[in-house]
Amino acid sequence: MTYKILAVDGGGIRGIIPATITEFIERETGRSASQLFDMFIGTSTGAILTAGLVTPTERGGRVVRRYGAREIMRIYRNLGSQVFQDADLATVLEPLEKPNPLKAKKMIESIQRLHEPLHSVRNLERLLGEQYGDITMKDVLKRLLLTTYDLQSRSPLVFDSAEHKNRKVAKVVAASAAAPAFFAPVRMPRAGGQRYLLTDGGVCLSNPALHACIVAMSEGVRKEDMVVVSIGTGHAQSPGVGDDIENWGPWQWMLRMGLLDVMFDAMADAADQQLALLLGANYHRLQVALPPEDVHLDDGSAAYVDRLHNYTQAFINDDLSGGGRLRRVIEAVRS
């Protein structure tokens, strides 16, 4: 019996990319993701998607999935309009990239904005509460793992539906998606009257596929019997690096190179390489290449969401015309 795992990276509003790819997989197989996969793991925006795919509802006396990937794509549009409604990080930083004394007011406003979270975690929690209601981790249709990082203990904390059964899904997803600087951390009670102080799981597991693989193997699943489908949220094509990089300081690294993106991409790519070595043909990585100037976490505009959808559709079409990875994924999860 093949044990199938779906893993989804973090990436903010770019979660529309794996949602679009998952919708294609569901459409091509004629089955829901909760029917195709045995274990789901998500980081940050990947937590929003994977939790949505295994959220239950009752229809005609039967417990079935509440959302397909198509419905979750609509959730991302709400995320843009209801949560990422303030200026995105790129807009905030723009006046500081090339300081101009004639724009001193805008520079001061940008500096002030950088002294507080860019977006309201309450709006995030409200939206997720509307989507997941009061369901707990024990209610989900399949095994679900959601990654977070506890700032109190400085250690990863992965919520597992097999262990953390009474945790509300909406709260855990909010914690997994609360990216540092973009949102305030999420507090959650723990044993002994203490509290977790939780932030985005991407801090430690931007590509959570390897963790899920290790959990499954620790429970007796052989790697020969495992299929892992890992979906990214878009990878920036290299803009090229000039000779002046030797003279860069912190500011150039942050703005021109996108230091945080480099660090998160590096973690994700390392997990990707390790899984390819471990599982060989049983590992499938799906990643969309994005123009370097169009990689954002919190641009919630309808225009940007549309561009992400179009990039993903182009990826799907190009891959199918070349008889590539998506066909192999469809065959692997169908069996």
VEXTILUM-397625 format. One line per 3 residues: number of its first residue (from 1); their letters; for each residue x, y, z of N, C-alpha, C. Coordinates in steps of 0.2 Angstrom, whole numbers, plus 5000, padded with zeros to 4 digits. Atoms other than C-alpha are relative to their C-alpha. Example, Ala and Ser with C-alpha at 12.3 -4.5 7.8 and 13.67 -1.06 7.14 Angstrom:
BEGIN
1> as> 5004,4994,5000,5062,4978,5039,5004,5006,5000  4996,4994,4999,5068,4995,5036,4996,5005,5003 $
This chain:
BEGIN
1> mty> 5004,4994,5000,5000,5000,5000,5004,5006,5000  4996,4994,5000,5007,5017,4995,4998,5005,5005  5001,4995,4995,5008,5030,5008,5001,5007,4997 $
4> kil> 4999,4993,5004,5005,5048,5000,5000,5006,5004  5000,4994,4996,5010,5064,5007,5000,5006,4996  5000,4993,5003,5006,5082,5002,5003,5005,5004 $
7> avd> 4997,4995,4996,5017,5095,5008,5000,5007,4996  5001,4993,5004,5015,5114,5004,5004,5005,5004  4995,4995,4998,5028,5128,5007,4996,5006,5003 $
10> ggg> 5003,4993,4998,5025,5145,5015,5002,5005,4995  4999,4995,5005,5024,5161,5005,4995,5005,4999  5005,4995,5000,5010,5172,5010,4995,5000,4995 $
13> irg> 5006,5000,5005,4998,5177,4996,5002,4996,4994  4998,5005,5006,5008,5166,4984,4998,4993,5001  5004,5006,4999,4998,5152,4992,4995,4998,4994 $
16> iip> 5005,5001,5006,4987,5154,4976,5004,4996,4995  4996,5004,5004,5001,5145,4967,4999,4993,5001  5001,5007,4999,5000,5128,4976,4992,4999,5000 $
19> ati> 5007,5002,5001,4981,5130,4977,4998,4999,4993  5001,5001,5007,4980,5132,4958,5002,4993,4998  4997,5006,5002,4991,5117,4956,4996,4994,5003 $
22> tef> 5004,5006,4997,4981,5106,4968,4993,5000,4997  5006,5000,5004,4965,5111,4959,5001,4996,4994  4998,5004,5006,4973,5104,4943,5000,4993,5002 $
25> ier> 4999,5007,4998,4977,5088,4952,4993,4997,5002  5007,5003,4998,4959,5086,4959,4996,4999,4994  5004,5000,5006,4952,5090,4942,5002,4994,4996 $
28> etg> 4997,5005,5005,4963,5078,4932,4999,4993,5003  5001,5006,4997,4961,5064,4945,4992,4998,5001  5007,5001,4998,4942,5067,4948,4999,4998,5007 $
31> rsa> 5001,5001,4993,4945,5065,4966,5003,5006,5004  4997,4994,4996,4948,5077,4981,5007,4998,5003  4993,5001,4997,4965,5079,4989,4999,4996,5006 $
34> sql> 5001,5004,4994,4958,5071,5005,4999,4993,4998  5001,5006,5002,4954,5056,4995,5007,4997,4997  4994,5002,5003,4971,5055,4986,5006,4999,5005 $
37> fdm> 4994,5000,4995,4983,5058,5001,4998,4998,5007  5001,5003,4993,4986,5050,5018,5002,5005,5005  4997,4995,4996,4996,5064,5026,5000,5007,4997 $
40> fig> 4999,4993,5003,4996,5083,5024,5004,5004,5005  4996,4996,4995,5009,5095,5031,5000,5007,4996  4999,4994,5003,5009,5114,5028,5004,5005,5005 $
43> tst> 4997,4995,4997,5019,5129,5033,4997,5007,4998  5002,4994,5002,5012,5146,5034,4994,5000,4995  5006,5000,5005,5001,5149,5019,4999,4993,4998 $
46> gai> 5001,5008,5001,5004,5130,5016,4995,4997,5005  5004,5002,4995,4995,5128,5032,4992,5002,4999  5006,4998,5002,4980,5138,5026,4997,4995,4995 $
49> lta> 5002,5005,5006,4979,5126,5010,4999,4993,5003  5001,5007,4998,4982,5109,5018,4994,5000,5006  5006,5000,4995,4970,5113,5033,4993,5000,4996 $
52> glv> 5006,5000,5003,4957,5118,5021,4998,4994,4996  5001,5006,5003,4959,5102,5011,4997,4995,5004  5002,5006,4995,4955,5091,5026,4994,5003,5005 $
55> tpt> 5006,4998,4996,4941,5102,5034,4994,4997,4998  5006,5004,5001,4926,5092,5036,4993,5004,5000  5007,4997,4999,4907,5096,5034,4996,4994,4999 $
58> erg> 5005,5006,5000,4891,5085,5035,4996,5002,4994  5005,4999,5005,4881,5083,5019,4996,4993,4999  5004,5006,5001,4867,5070,5018,5001,4995,5005 $
61> grv> 4998,5005,4995,4872,5062,5034,5007,4997,5000  4994,5003,5001,4889,5059,5028,5005,5006,5001  4995,4995,4999,4905,5068,5033,5005,5000,4994 $
64> vrr> 4996,4999,5006,4914,5075,5018,5005,5006,5001  4996,4994,5000,4927,5088,5014,4996,5006,4999  5003,4994,5001,4921,5106,5015,5002,5004,4994 $
67> yga> 4997,4996,5005,4933,5114,5003,5004,4996,4995  4995,5002,5005,4941,5109,4987,5005,5005,4999  4995,4995,5002,4956,5118,4980,4997,5006,4997 $
70> rei> 5003,4994,5004,4945,5129,4969,4997,5005,5005  5003,4996,4995,4936,5135,4985,5005,5004,5004  4995,4997,4996,4952,5138,4994,5003,5006,4996 $
73> mri> 4997,4994,5004,4958,5149,4979,4996,5006,5002  5004,4994,4998,4943,5161,4984,5002,5002,5007  4997,4998,4993,4950,5161,5002,5006,5005,4999 $
76> yrn> 4994,4996,5001,4966,5168,4995,4998,5007,4998  5002,4994,5002,4957,5182,4987,4997,5004,5006  5002,4997,4994,4949,5186,5003,5006,5002,5005 $
79> lgs> 4994,4999,4997,4966,5185,5011,5003,5007,4998  4998,4994,5002,4971,5199,5000,4996,5006,5001  5004,4995,4999,4957,5210,5002,4998,5002,5008 $
82> qvf> 5001,4999,4993,4954,5208,5021,5006,5000,5005  4994,5001,4996,4971,5204,5028,5006,5004,4998  4994,4997,5003,4984,5211,5016,4997,5007,4997 $
85> qda> 5003,4994,5003,4974,5227,5014,5004,5007,5001  4995,4994,4999,4988,5239,5021,5005,5000,4995  4995,5000,5005,5003,5244,5011,5005,4994,5001 $
88> dla> 4996,5006,5000,5014,5229,5007,5007,5002,5002  4993,4998,4997,5032,5228,5013,5004,5004,4994  4997,4997,5005,5039,5233,4996,4998,5007,4999 $
91> tvl> 5002,4993,5000,5029,5249,4996,5003,5004,5006  4998,4997,4994,5034,5253,5013,5008,5002,5000  4992,4999,5001,5053,5251,5009,5002,5004,4994 $
94> epl> 4998,4996,5006,5052,5260,4993,5003,5007,5001  4996,4993,4999,5056,5278,4999,5007,4999,5004  4993,5001,4997,5071,5271,5009,5005,4997,4996 $
97> ekp> 4995,5003,5004,5079,5262,4995,5004,5005,4997  4996,4994,5002,5085,5278,4987,4998,5006,5003  5002,4994,4996,5084,5291,5000,5001,5007,4996 $
100> npl> 5000,4994,5003,5079,5308,4994,4997,5005,5005  5002,4995,4995,5078,5323,5005,4994,5004,4999  5006,4997,5002,5064,5330,4995,4994,4996,5002 $
103> kak> 5005,5005,4998,5054,5315,5001,5000,4998,5007  4999,5002,4993,5058,5316,5019,4994,4998,5004  5006,5003,4996,5040,5314,5025,4998,4993,4998 $
106> kmi> 5001,5007,5001,5038,5298,5016,5005,4995,5003  4995,5004,4997,5054,5292,5022,4999,4999,5008  5001,5000,4993,5049,5296,5040,4994,4995,5001 $
109> esi> 5006,5005,5000,5032,5287,5037,5002,4993,5000  4998,5006,5001,5041,5272,5031,5003,4997,5006  4997,5002,4994,5052,5271,5046,4995,4999,5006 $
112> qrl> 5005,5001,4995,5037,5273,5058,4997,4993,4999  5004,5007,5001,5028,5258,5049,5005,4994,5001  4995,5006,4999,5044,5247,5051,5001,4999,5008 $
115> hep> 4999,5001,4993,5042,5249,5070,4993,4997,5003  5006,5004,4997,5025,5239,5071,4999,4995,4994  5002,5005,5005,5018,5224,5062,4996,5003,4994 $
118> lhs> 5003,4997,5006,5013,5228,5044,4993,4998,4999  5007,5002,5001,4997,5219,5045,4997,4997,5007  5003,5002,4994,4984,5214,5059,4999,4993,5000 $
121> vrn> 5001,5007,4999,4985,5197,5066,4992,4998,5002  5007,5001,4998,4967,5199,5072,4996,4999,4994  5003,5001,5006,4961,5201,5054,5001,4993,4997 $
124> ler> 4998,5007,5002,4970,5185,5050,4996,4995,5004  5004,5005,4996,4962,5176,5064,4993,5000,4999  5007,4999,5001,4945,5183,5060,4998,4996,4993 $
127> llg> 5001,5003,5006,4946,5177,5042,5001,4992,5001  5000,5008,4999,4952,5159,5047,4995,4997,5004  5006,5002,4996,4939,5158,5060,4994,4999,4996 $
130> eqy> 5006,5001,5004,4926,5161,5047,5001,4994,4995  4999,5006,5005,4934,5147,5036,4999,4994,5004  4999,5006,4997,4937,5134,5049,4995,4999,5006 $
133> gdi> 5005,5000,4994,4924,5138,5063,5004,4997,5006  4997,5003,4993,4927,5128,5079,5002,4993,4999  4998,5007,5001,4933,5112,5071,5007,5000,5004 $
136> tmk> 4994,5001,4997,4948,5105,5081,5004,4995,4996  4995,5004,5004,4963,5095,5075,4997,4992,4999  5003,5007,5000,4954,5078,5079,4995,4999,4995 $
139> dvl> 5006,5001,5005,4940,5082,5067,5002,5000,4993  4998,4999,5007,4950,5084,5051,5000,4993,4997  5001,5006,5004,4948,5071,5037,5006,4995,5000 $
142> krl> 4994,5004,5001,4966,5065,5036,5005,5003,5005  4995,4998,4996,4982,5066,5046,5003,5007,4998  4998,4993,5002,4987,5085,5047,5006,5002,5005 $
145> llt> 4994,4997,4996,5004,5093,5053,5000,5007,4997  5000,4993,5001,5005,5111,5054,5006,5003,5004  4994,4998,4997,5022,5120,5057,5000,5007,5003 $
148> tyd> 4999,4993,4997,5026,5134,5069,5006,5000,5004  4994,4999,4996,5040,5141,5079,4999,5004,5006  5002,4997,4993,5039,5145,5098,5006,5004,5002 $
151> lqs> 4995,4995,4998,5048,5161,5102,5003,4999,5007  4998,5001,4992,5048,5157,5121,5006,4995,5001  4995,5005,4999,5058,5141,5119,5005,5000,4995 $
154> rsp> 4995,5000,5006,5067,5145,5103,5000,4993,4997  4999,5006,5003,5062,5129,5095,4994,4999,4996  5005,5001,5004,5051,5122,5081,4994,4996,5004 $
157> lvf> 5006,5003,4997,5033,5116,5086,4996,4998,4995  5004,5003,5005,5024,5105,5074,4993,4997,5003  5007,5002,4998,5005,5103,5078,4998,4994,4996 $
160> dsa> 5001,5006,5003,5000,5085,5074,4993,4998,5002  5007,5002,4998,4982,5080,5073,4999,4993,5003  4999,5006,4996,4987,5063,5080,5001,5001,5007 $
163> ehk> 4998,4998,4994,4993,5072,5095,4997,5006,5004  5003,4994,4997,4986,5089,5098,4993,5001,4998  5007,5002,5003,4968,5083,5095,4995,5006,5002 $
166> nrk> 5005,4995,4998,4959,5097,5105,5002,5007,4998  4998,4994,5002,4968,5112,5097,4995,5002,4994  5004,4997,5005,4957,5123,5086,5004,5001,4994 $
169> vak> 4997,5000,5006,4962,5122,5068,5002,5007,4998  5000,4993,5002,4959,5141,5065,5006,5003,5004  4995,4996,4996,4971,5146,5079,5007,4997,4998 $
172> vva> 4993,5002,5002,4985,5134,5074,5002,5002,4993  4998,4998,5007,4984,5139,5056,5002,5008,5000  4998,4993,4999,4985,5158,5062,5007,5000,5002 $
175> asa> 4994,5000,4997,5000,5154,5072,5005,4998,4994  4996,5002,5005,5008,5145,5057,5001,5005,4995  4999,4994,5005,5005,5160,5046,5002,5006,5002 $
178> aap> 4998,4993,4998,5010,5174,5057,5007,5001,4999  4993,4998,5002,5026,5179,5048,5003,5005,5004  4997,4995,4996,5038,5189,5059,5000,5007,4996 $
181> aff> 5000,4993,5002,5037,5208,5056,4993,5001,4996  5006,4999,5003,5021,5205,5045,4994,5000,5005  5006,5001,4995,5010,5199,5060,5003,5000,5006 $
184> apv> 4998,5002,4994,5011,5199,5078,5000,4993,5002  5000,5007,4998,5015,5182,5086,4993,4998,5003  5007,5003,4998,5000,5171,5091,5002,4997,5007 $
187> rmp> 4999,5003,4993,4999,5167,5110,4995,4994,5000  5004,5006,4999,4992,5149,5114,5002,4997,5007  4999,5003,4994,4990,5141,5131,5003,4993,4999 $
190> rag> 4996,5007,4999,5001,5126,5136,4999,4998,5007  5001,5003,4993,5002,5115,5151,5004,5004,5005  4996,4996,4994,5007,5122,5168,4998,5007,5000 $
193> gqr> 5002,4993,5000,4998,5138,5165,5005,5005,4996  4995,4996,5005,5012,5144,5152,4996,5001,4994  5003,4998,5007,5009,5151,5135,5006,4999,4995 $
196> yll> 4996,5000,5006,5017,5147,5118,5000,5007,4997  5000,4994,5004,5022,5163,5108,5002,4998,4993  4998,5004,5006,5021,5156,5091,5000,5005,4994 $
199> tdg> 4999,4996,5006,5027,5163,5074,5000,4995,4994  5000,5004,5006,5027,5157,5056,5005,4994,5000  4996,5006,5000,5033,5139,5054,5006,5001,4994 $
202> gvc> 4994,4999,5005,5044,5146,5039,5006,5002,5003  4993,4998,4997,5057,5152,5051,5004,4994,5001  4996,5006,4999,5062,5134,5053,4999,4994,4995 $
205> lsn> 5002,5005,5005,5053,5123,5040,4996,5003,4994  5004,4997,5005,5049,5133,5025,4998,4995,4994  5002,5006,5004,5048,5117,5015,4999,4994,5005 $
208> pal> 5001,5005,4995,5040,5105,5027,5000,4993,4998  5001,5007,5003,5040,5089,5016,5005,4995,5003  4995,5004,4997,5056,5082,5024,4998,4998,5007 $
211> hac> 5003,5002,4994,5048,5083,5041,4995,4995,5000  5005,5005,5000,5033,5074,5036,5002,4993,4998  4997,5007,5002,5043,5060,5027,5003,4997,5006 $
214> iva> 4997,5003,4995,5053,5058,5043,4995,4997,5005  5006,5002,4995,5037,5057,5054,4997,4993,4997  5003,5007,5003,5030,5043,5042,5005,4994,5001 $
217> mse> 4995,5006,4999,5046,5033,5042,5001,4998,5007  4999,5002,4993,5047,5034,5061,4994,4996,5002  5006,5004,4999,5030,5026,5061,4999,4993,4996 $
220> gvr> 5000,5007,5004,5035,5011,5050,4999,5000,4993  5001,4999,5007,5032,5018,5033,5006,4999,4996  4994,5000,5004,5045,5012,5021,5001,5005,4995 $
223> ked> 4999,4995,5005,5053,5024,5009,4998,4998,4993  5002,5003,5006,5049,5012,4995,4993,5000,4999  5007,5000,5000,5031,5013,4999,4997,5007,5001 $
226> mvv> 5002,4993,4999,5030,5032,5000,5000,5004,4994  5000,4995,5005,5025,5045,4988,5000,5007,5003  5000,4993,4997,5029,5064,4993,4999,5005,4994 $
229> vsi> 5001,4995,5004,5022,5078,4983,5001,5006,5003  4999,4994,4997,5029,5094,4988,4999,5006,4995  5002,4994,5004,5022,5111,4981,5003,5006,5003 $
232> gtg> 4998,4994,4998,5031,5127,4982,4996,5006,4999  5004,4994,5001,5025,5145,4982,5003,5005,4995  4997,4995,5005,5035,5152,4968,5008,5001,5002 $
235> haq> 4993,4999,4999,5054,5153,4966,5003,5006,4996  4998,4994,5004,5062,5170,4961,5006,4997,4995  4994,5001,5005,5073,5168,4945,5005,5005,5002 $
238> spg> 4994,4996,4998,5090,5175,4949,5000,5006,4996  4999,4994,5004,5092,5193,4944,5007,5002,4998  4993,4999,5002,5110,5191,4942,5004,5005,5006 $
241> vgd> 4997,4997,4995,5123,5198,4954,5007,5004,4997  4994,4996,5003,5136,5212,4949,5006,5000,5005  4993,4999,4996,5154,5215,4955,4999,5004,5006 $
244> die> 5000,4996,4994,5148,5228,4967,4997,4997,5006  5002,5003,4994,5141,5215,4979,5005,5000,5005  4995,5000,4995,5158,5215,4987,4999,5006,5005 $
247> nwg> 5000,4993,4996,5154,5233,4993,4993,5000,5004  5007,4999,4997,5136,5229,4999,5000,5000,5008  5002,5000,4993,5130,5233,5017,4994,4996,5001 $
250> pwq> 5006,5004,4998,5115,5226,5026,4994,5003,4996  5006,4997,5003,5103,5238,5017,5000,4997,4993  5000,5003,5007,5108,5232,4999,4998,4992,5000 $
253> wml> 5002,5007,5000,5107,5214,5005,4993,4999,5001  5007,5000,4998,5090,5217,5012,4995,5001,4994  5004,4998,5005,5083,5226,4997,5002,4997,4993 $
256> rmg> 4998,5002,5007,5093,5221,4981,5000,4993,5000  4999,5007,5001,5096,5203,4985,4993,4997,5003  5006,5003,4997,5080,5200,4996,5003,4995,5005 $
259> lld> 4996,5005,4996,5090,5192,5010,4995,4995,5004  5004,5005,4997,5075,5184,5019,4997,4995,4995  5002,5004,5005,5069,5177,5003,5006,4995,4998 $
262> vmf> 4994,5004,5001,5087,5170,5000,5000,4994,5005  4999,5005,4995,5087,5162,5017,4994,4995,5000  5006,5005,5000,5069,5154,5016,5001,4995,4994 $
265> dam> 4999,5004,5006,5073,5148,4998,5006,4995,5001  4995,5005,4999,5089,5140,5004,4998,4994,5004  5003,5006,4995,5080,5130,5018,4996,4996,4995 $
268> ada> 5005,5004,5004,5067,5125,5005,5004,4995,4995  4996,5003,5005,5080,5120,4992,5004,4994,5003  4997,5005,4996,5090,5110,5005,4996,4994,5001 $
271> adq> 5005,5005,4999,5075,5100,5010,4999,4996,4993  5002,5003,5007,5071,5097,4991,5006,4995,4998  4994,5005,5002,5089,5090,4988,5000,4994,5004 $
274> qla> 4999,5006,4996,5089,5079,5003,4994,4995,4999  5005,5004,5002,5072,5072,4998,5001,4996,4994  4999,5003,5006,5077,5069,4981,5005,4994,5000 $
277> lll> 4995,5005,4999,5092,5059,4987,4997,4994,5004  5003,5005,4996,5082,5049,5000,4994,4996,4996  5006,5003,5003,5066,5045,4989,5001,4999,4993 $
280> gan> 4999,5001,5008,5072,5046,4971,4994,5002,4997  5005,4999,5004,5058,5044,4959,4993,5001,5004  5006,5000,4995,5045,5043,4974,4999,5007,5002 $
283> yhr> 5000,4993,4998,5048,5062,4977,4999,5004,4994  5003,4996,5006,5039,5075,4966,5000,5007,5003  5000,4993,4998,5043,5094,4968,4998,5004,4994 $
286> lqv> 5004,4996,5005,5032,5106,4959,5002,5008,5002  4998,4993,4998,5039,5124,4959,5000,5005,4994  5001,4995,5006,5034,5139,4948,5006,5006,5000 $
289> alp> 4995,4995,5001,5048,5151,4942,4996,5007,5000  5003,4994,5001,5043,5169,4945,5006,5006,4998  4996,4995,5001,5051,5185,4939,5003,5003,5006 $
292> ped> 4997,4998,4994,5063,5192,4952,4997,5007,5003  5003,4994,4998,5054,5209,4952,4992,4999,5002  5007,5001,4999,5037,5201,4955,4999,4994,5006 $
295> vhl> 5000,5005,4995,5040,5190,4971,4998,5004,5007  5002,4996,4994,5030,5197,4986,4996,4995,5004  5003,5003,4995,5023,5190,5002,4993,5003,5001 $
298> ddg> 5006,4997,4997,5009,5202,5006,4997,5006,4995  5003,4996,5004,5004,5211,4990,4993,4997,4998  5007,5003,5001,4985,5207,4991,4996,5003,4995 $
301> saa> 5004,4997,5005,4980,5217,4976,4997,4994,4995  5003,5004,5005,4968,5208,4964,5004,4999,4994  4996,5000,5006,4980,5212,4950,5006,4995,5001 $
304> yvd> 4994,5004,4998,4995,5203,4959,4997,4992,5000  5002,5007,5000,4984,5187,4963,4998,4998,4993  5002,5002,5007,4978,5187,4945,5007,4998,4996 $
307> rlh> 4993,5002,5003,4997,5187,4939,5002,4994,5003  4998,5006,4997,5001,5173,4951,4996,4994,4997  5004,5005,5003,4987,5163,4944,5002,4999,4993 $
310> nyt> 4997,5001,5006,4993,5166,4927,5006,4997,4999  4993,5003,5000,5011,5162,4930,4999,4992,5001  5001,5007,4998,5004,5145,4938,4997,4996,4994 $
313> qaf> 5003,5004,5006,4993,5141,4923,5005,4999,4994  4995,5000,5005,5008,5145,4911,5005,4994,5002  4996,5006,4997,5018,5132,4922,4997,4994,4998 $
316> ind> 5003,5006,5002,5005,5119,4920,5000,4999,4993  5000,5002,5007,5003,5121,4902,5006,4998,4997  4994,5002,5003,5021,5121,4898,5003,4993,5002 $
319> dls> 4998,5006,4998,5024,5106,4909,4996,4994,4996  5004,5005,5003,5010,5096,4901,5002,4999,4992  4998,5001,5007,5016,5100,4883,5007,4997,5000 $
322> ggg> 4993,5004,5000,5033,5093,4888,4999,4993,5003  5001,5006,4997,5025,5078,4896,5004,4999,5007  4995,5000,4994,5034,5082,4913,4997,4998,5006 $
325> rlr> 5001,5003,4993,5032,5081,4931,4992,5000,5002  5007,5001,4998,5013,5084,4933,4997,4994,4998  5002,5006,5002,5009,5069,4923,5002,4994,5004 $
328> rvi> 4997,5005,4995,5020,5059,4934,4997,5000,5007  5003,4999,4994,5012,5066,4949,4993,4997,5000  5007,5003,5001,4994,5062,4943,5001,4992,5000 $
331> eav> 4999,5007,5000,5000,5044,4939,5001,4997,5007  4998,5003,4994,5008,5042,4956,4995,5001,5006  5006,4999,4995,4993,5049,4967,4994,4996,4998 $
334> rs> 5006,5003,5003,4980,5040,4956,5000,4992,5003  4999,5008,4999,4987,5022,4960,4999,4999,5007 $
